Amino acid sequence: MPIEIAPRIDVDPGIRSGKPVIRGTRVPVDLVIGKLAGGMKPEELSTEYEITVEDVQAALSYAASVLATEEVRVVG
């Protein structure tokens, strides 16, 4: 049973081992972010993975919210 963890983003232990995915798909958020980082345009992602540009934006928003709560400690 999928659980919504952010708008358009779900987790389900039975899909991609519980990794966050675009709702209603098996497209992981980290794949979307990685493709954008590699230079792919949102419109290209939309066509390639059959998701919407709004789904791409939701993945970015989710990633930003996760990073906003991450704490980095410098040791050395």
N, C-alpha and C positions, 0 to 999 in steps of 0.2 A: 504494500500500500504506500503510494508516494506521499511524502510530507513536504509541504511548501516551506522553504526556509527563507525565501525572499520572493518578491514578485517575479513570476515566470521561471523560478528556479526551484527544483524539487530534489529530494533525495529518497532513495528506495533501496534497501539492502539487496533486492533482487535485480537491480539495474546498475551496471558498472560498479559493483561492489559497494554501493552506497555513496559513490562520488556525486557531487552536485552536477545536475544535468539541466538542460533546457526542458521545461515542462512538456510532457507528451512526446519526448524524443529520447534517444540514447546519446545525444551529443553532450559531452562533458564541458563544463564551464572552462576548465583549464585548456582544453583544445581550442576553444574560441579565442581565449586570451593569447595563447601561443601563436595562433595563426595571425591575429592582429599584430602582434609583436614582430612577426616575420614579414609584415608588409601587405598582407591580404586586406582588401577593402571590405567593409561591412556588407556591401552589396554582393561581392563575390562569395563571402561566407554564406550569405542568405541563399544564393543559388546552389552552391556546392553541397550544403548540408541540409537544405530544405527547411530552414528556419527563417524567421523574419528579421529585419533590421532592428526592430524593437527587442527581439530576443538577444541580439548581439549587444545592444545597449544595456539590457538587464544583466547580462553576464559581466560587463564592465562595472556596472554599479555594484553588483555583488562582490566582485573582486576588490573594489575600492573599499567597501565596508569591512571586509575581512582584514585587509592591510591596515586600515585605520585603527583596529583594535590590537594589532600585533605589537609586541614590545621586543626590541632588540637590545641585548645587553652585550657590551664590549668587555671582553676579558683579555687581560694581557698586560 
